[in-house]
Amino acid sequence: MEEAPIITDGPASSEAGLRFEDLPIEIHEAILDYLFGERASALTSVGPSKPSARGWNKSLRHPRRKALSNLSLISPVWRSLVQERIYRHIKIKGTTDELAGGAHWFSMHPHLAPHVRHVEIWIPVWGRRANKTPHHPFPARRYHEGTVEWADVAGTQTNGAMWDGFEPNRGGDYKYYYASHNATLAEIFHHVKACFPEARILTLEGGHCKRPPMIRHFRDDPPGQSRQALPRLPDIQTFVMRGAWNIMRSPQHWRTLSDALPNLREWHCAYVKPKIEGYDTVADVLLRLPSSLVHVNISLEGFYNKDNSQSGWLGDGINPPHLCGLLGEVAPRLESLAFTGKICACLFQPAACTDQSTSLIPSKSRLKSLDLVVKTCCREKRSSSSLPFLDEFSGITNLNFIRSFEKLVIGAVHNLRFHQSLDYMRIRFIDLDSACPPLNPYFQLVGTECCGLWSASILETLHDSRPEAQFVELNDGIYPQYGPNNQIVGAVYPRTRPLSIHALTYKIIAEVSKP
C-alpha cells in the first residue's frame, strides 16, 4: 500500500519567502528608536514640559557612533532610516573653512541634506597659540546712561584688529589668540538657508571666556549696528542662543536676529554670567516680543560660585532693569515660560490688575508651564538705612530672602485662578554654596499635586485659587534638637530633598547657623 504524498499548505510556503525588510515600517522604526533613542518632533512641542530643543537622540555624541552608522548596511530599508537619525542633528564649527567644507559635503551628498532638522553651530573663542605679551589691563566696562550699545567695546576695541583675532588676549597668563577665521552671523544664516532647507531648529553656541570678543554680524559691520539684514530663515521655528553675550549685546542685535526668523515659535537665550546689558536687552525684547513666540526660555545668570559674583554690581551703584512686570505681561500670551535670574512677586501682579479691569482676558491665558529658577529676589525698597548687600544676599540662612521667596510662591499660587490651563509650575532656588542643598526652597505643582515650601498663607491661597490641588505631605523638613529650657541647640538635616518644607523651618536654620 502506497503512502499518500504530503501536501504542504500555501501559507507555510509563503512564510519561507518572508524577509526581514518585508516587515512593516513601524517595526523597523521601533527597533531603531530602541537603539538610537526616541526621536523628538522637529516642530514646536505641544507638551509644556518637553520643548523641541530638548529630548533629541544622543547619536550625535554616542560613544559608538561609528557602529550606529554601520547599521545602515544591514538592509536598504534601514539605510534611509539610519541616515535620517544620524543627520537629524548635526554640529558644525562656525569657521569659514568648516562651513565651506560642510557645504561641499552636502553638495556631494544631496540626499542627506533633507534629513537635517537641527543645525547646531559653535563659534570658537580661541584660535592659535600666541607669544606671551606684556600685560595691558582693559579699561573697566561702564554702563552708559540711556544706552548700552557697545559700552565695553568702545573702551577695549579701538580698531578692527580684535574682531579678526590678530591681537591676543592681553591677560597676563593667557597665551592664545582669539579665533581669527570665524564666520559672521550673515554667513552662518546664509549657510543654513542654502544647505538645510528642512531645518527647523537653529542653535548658536557663542562660547564664554574672560572679556570675550563678540561674534561679527557682518563683514563690513562687525558691531552689527548698521541695520543690515541677515538672510531670512522662514522655516526655523526654534532658536537657541548659548553664550548669548557673544551673540547679542544690544536691542538692535535682537531686532536683526528676529527679523531673519519671522516664524519663530520657541526661543532659548542663556547668558553664562549676569550682565547689566543683558538685562537691558531682554527688557527691550519683552517689550516687543514677537507675536509668533509661544515658548520662551531665558537664563540671565548661570550657575557659579557666588563669592565673586553675588555683589558684582553693588560697587558700581547700578541695578539691572526690573523684568518681573514685563515677564508677567507676556506670560498669558505664551504656552510655556522659563526664566533664570533676579525675580520677585511683581511677576504675578499684572494678571491681578488685568482681572480687576475685565474678567475676559484672564480666561484667555495660554500659559501651561512655568519654570522659575531664582538666583535672588529683587531688592525691596526699605526705609531703613541697612547695608544693601544684606538684602542682596540669598541663601537658606537669610530670612529676608526666605520671606521674599514665600511671597513669590504666594503670588504664583494666587495667579492659578487666572491661568486655568497652567498645570505645571516649578519655582526653585539653587545655591551651589548652600550649607544643606536639599533644603534649598522650592515649590512645584504638577497637575493637582504640590510639594515644596508651605505655610498657612500658601495653603489658604492654594485652597482659594485651585481647591482640587493639595500637598503630597506636610512636614517641617528637618528635625530640630532641643536643649535645656526648650532652646534649639541643633537640627538634623535631611539627606534628600523633602517633599515639604515649612517656612518656619528656615528660622530654625538661621538660629542654628549663628556663631
C-alpha positions, 0 to 999 in steps of 0.5 A: 500500500502506497503512502499518500504524498504530503501536501504542504499548505500555501501559507507555510510556503509563503512564510519561507519567502518572508524577509526581514525588510518585508516587515512593516515600517513601524517595526523597523522604526521601533527597533531603531528608536530602541537603539538610537533613542526616541526621536523628538518632533522637529516642530514646536512641542505641544507638551509644556514640559518637553520643548523641541530643543530638548529630548533629541537622540544622543547619536550625535555624541554616542560613544559608538557612533561609528557602529550606529552608522554601520547599521545602515548596511544591514538592509536598504530599508534601514539605510534611509532610516539610519541616515535620517537619525544620524543627520537629524542633528548635526554640529558644525564649527562656525569657521569659514573653512568648516562651513565651506567644507560642510557645504561641499559635503552636502553638495556631494551628498544631496540626499542627506541634506533633507534629513537635517532638522537641527543645525547646531553651530559653535563659534570658537573663542580661541584660535592659535597659540600666541607669544606671551605679551606684556600685560595691558589691563582693559579699561573697566566696562561702564554702563552708559546712561540711556544706552548700552550699545557697545559700552565695553567695546568702545573702551577695549576695541579701538580698531578692527584688529580684535574682531579678526583675532590678530591681537591676543588676549592681553591677560597676563597668563593667557597665551592664545589668540582669539579665533581669527577665521570665524564666520559672521552671523550673515554667513552662518544664516546664509549657510543654513538657508542654502544647505538645510532647507528642512531645518527647523531648529537653529542653535548658536553656541557663542562660547564664554571666556574672560572679556570675550570678543563678540561674534561679527554680524557682518563683514563690513559691520562687525558691531552689527549696528548698521541695520543690515539684514541677515538672510531670512530663515522662514522655516526655523521655528526654534532658536537657541542662543548659548553664550548669548553675550557673544551673540547679542549685546544690544536691542538692535542685535535682537531686532536683526536676529528676529527679523531673519526668523519671522516664524519663530515659535520657541526661543532659548537665550542663556547668558553664562554670567549676569550682565547689566546689558543683558538685562537691558536687552531682554527688557527691550525684547519683552517689550516687543516680543514677537507675536509668533513666540509661544515658548520662551526660555531665558537664563540671565545668570548661570550657575557659579560660585557666588563669592565673586559674583553675588555683589558684582554690581553693588560697587558700581551703584547700578541695578539691572532693569526690573523684568518681573512686570514685563515677564508677567505681561507676556506670560498669558500670551505664551504656552510655556515660560522659563526664566533664570535670574533676579525675580520677585512677586511683581511677576504675578501682579499684572494678571491681578490688575488685568482681572480687576479691569475685565474678567475676559482676558484672564480666561484667555491665558495660554500659559501651561508651564512655568519654570522659575529658577531664582538666583535672588529676589529683587531688592525691596525698597526699605526705609531703613538705612541697612547695608544693601548687600544684606538684602542682596544676599540669598541663601537658606540662612537669610530670612529676608530672602526666605520671606521674599521667596514665600511671597513669590510662591504666594503670588504664583499660587494666587495667579492659578485662578487666572491661568486655568490651563497652567498645570505645571509650575516649578519655582526653585532656588539653587545655591551651589554654596548652600550649607544643606542643598536639599533644603534649598526652597522650592515649590512645584505643582504638577497637575493637582499635586504640590510639594515644596515650601508651605505655610498657612498663607500658601495653603489658604491661597492654594485652597482659594485659587485651585481647591482640587490641588493639595500637598503630597505631605506636610512636614517641617523638613528637618528635625530640630534638637532641643536643649535645656529650657526648650532652646534649639541647640541643633537640627538634623538635616535631611539627606534628600530633598523633602517633599515639604518644607515649612517656612518656619523651618528656615528660622530654625536654620538661621538660629542654628547657623549663628556663631 
